[in-house]
Amino acid sequence: MAHRIEFRDTHISLAHGNGGRMMRELIEQVFVTALANPRLDTHADAVALPIPADRELVVTTDGFTVQPLEFPGGNIGSLAVHGTVNDLAVSGAVPHFITLNVFLEEGLEIALLRRVVDGLAAAARDCGVVVVAGDTKVVPRGDCDGIYLATTGIGFRPHGTHLGMDQVRAGDRILVSGPIGDHGAAVMLARQEFGLYGELRSDAASVLAQAQALMTVAGLRFMRDPTRGGLGTVAHELARATGLGVRLAEASIPITDSVQSICELLGFDPLFLACEGRIVAVVAPEAADAALSALRTVAPRAALVGELGAGAPQVVLDTAFGGQRALDELEDDPLPRIC
Amino acid sequence: MAHRIEFRDTHISLAHGNGGRMMRELIEQVFVTALANPRLDTHADAVALPIPADRELVVTTDGFTVQPLEFPGGNIGSLAVHGTVNDLAVSGAVPHFITLNVFLEEGLEIALLRRVVDGLAAAARDCGVVVVAGDTKVVPRGDCDGIYLATTGIGFRPHGTHLGMDQVRAGDRILVSGPIGDHGAAVMLARQEFGLYGELRSDAASVLAQAQALMTVAGLRFMRDPTRGGLGTVAHELARATGLGVRLAEASIPITDSVQSICELLGFDPLFLACEGRIVAVVAPEAADAALSALRTVAPRAALVGELGAGAPQVVLDTAFGGQRALDELEDDPLPRIC
């Protein structure tokens, strides 16, 4: 937008969602000023995007309802970008474009919205993606918890990329790219409902460099970013999809002291806490060393944490004390609204 | 999903959003059973989509917060499909794929959710689109008004399609493909807060056939589906983007008697009521007759309703009584949560 009138409103009202003047000003002055790029045309219903001739189109989508909206290491805006970029990255794609849906609660402070949009814009710049289309809805006070976001990511990958749980075989190894549970623990602390305060930061970040490092390794079968439900849930999904048993070696799983302490204090299992900047990868047994080396060039704390074998499709944990325990699937929600 | 366990829960709980067993069952038993198609893989983070070699990729996105969730002529699910398909259609594209974000309120009746998902699935089948990716979030009771949806649509159009407000010239004519305001009026009545009951149905439907009919006409400049803010808001957007004056002939604008009566009773201006199955098109003056004929093959009540001319970038209404009045831009929200 050419003109730079200062946006005067301090709080969101229903009229910011009605398609009229106030909505136009909100979009121009708050969203477009932060997200401007040559493809973003707020006058258009849809946008045409270029497709590299030698690449395959890959698409993903995610919703975000995290509370609080701001937490150490990010906010709902940067989290939406990282979450979306990461789903493309673990599919072997390089992310290019994002569409953005914003649900706003009447009464929301514009200053907070600006910080969220700025966080989103900064994360998008860091990840090399641009917002190419968007929509904003305003709902009455009490019908939304401040801000919800929904993003769709569009990226491209080489034709013939075969990654997926259907590629996984007995004997394959499981790697994790860094300490688990940081995002879940940081958001939990940021809620302050436990009366705990810490230095913990969310690990929310792009995993594109990690994923691209793994893509160079022959024998890469599958990648996933262990968000909601954490590493434990990815392990269960692997067992269910492959019919294989999953063994995780507890002592090998990287975890920071802070996350470990918080979990012990509050009775959470870090295996089920969300990460937002890690990859779980499955590789052929003979590729495990190469994959770990490749991963460590960009993720020094990456580790080999388990393997898939014959036997019942369960998840078994070899405990640090030399015992074994079955890891049950997550039933109750230990921590809602984590992403 | 292969197994067909009956989904036993009757209401949404927070655990349906936690990434564990209950979320998996909700997705498999409620969403996948209705939306199943070969591209929808709930185990994958992202999906690869085929691109026709001779077409341009076109993307759009929209959020939906309509209240009530069900109304005569549709529900929030079918509305999301029609709204998304229509944004692609007016861009000259044929819609192919949709991504779906669902925000659910704790306590929502599963039976209602099923009706919404069924409405969405039926509309998708009618429109020839498939849901290729999705995400579900559950928020605590009171933090959402039942269901919000966000969809991104992906379609393809011929290379070199030049449609847009930047194509519009002085002298161009404005067409509408049918009676205006039906969606806005129907949703308003469905709220029952006015104590009025009527036969009125939303016009929510795909405009793809209308758009494709117009695409055959040389001299087509611009199309839009006049949703939030209605025809009046599209007229203002045209004036602002082109710097031209917009004249609308009130007597030529198609409107049903029911919508007219409701508006007179309640003091609404039908020009600002949402349509969800209409197109506003701008065509070169010499193409107006051909465009109207083409449009009427699929939209019998299509009409020529105005033109763009030199003069101040305002919207002027030639009234049915031979007078003129300036049509102001929408300020307050006459009817929030209409889409």
Interface residues (C-beta under 8 A of the other chain):
Chain A: L14 A15 G17 N18 G19 G20 R21 M22 H43 A44 D45 A46 V47 A48 L49 P50 I51 E56 L57 V58 V59 T60 T61 D62 G63 F64 T65 D87 L88 V90 S91 A93 F97 T99 L100 N101 V102 F103 V132 A133 G134 D135 T136 K137 V138 V139 P140 G142 D143 C144 D145 Y148 A150 T152 G153 I154 G155 R157 T161 G164 M165 R224 D225 T227 R228 G229 T233 E237 A241 E329 L330 E331 D332 D333 P334 L335 P336 R337
Chain B: L14 A15 G17 N18 G19 G20 R21 M22 H43 A44 D45 A46 V47 A48 L49 P50 I51 E56 L57 V58 V59 T60 T61 D62 G63 F64 T65 D87 L88 V90 S91 A93 F97 T99 L100 N101 V102 F103 V132 A133 G134 D135 T136 K137 V138 V139 P140 G142 D143 C144 D145 Y148 A150 T152 G153 I154 G155 R157 T161 G164 M165 R224 D225 T227 R228 G229 T233 E237 A241 E329 L330 E331 D332 D333 P334 L335 P336 R337
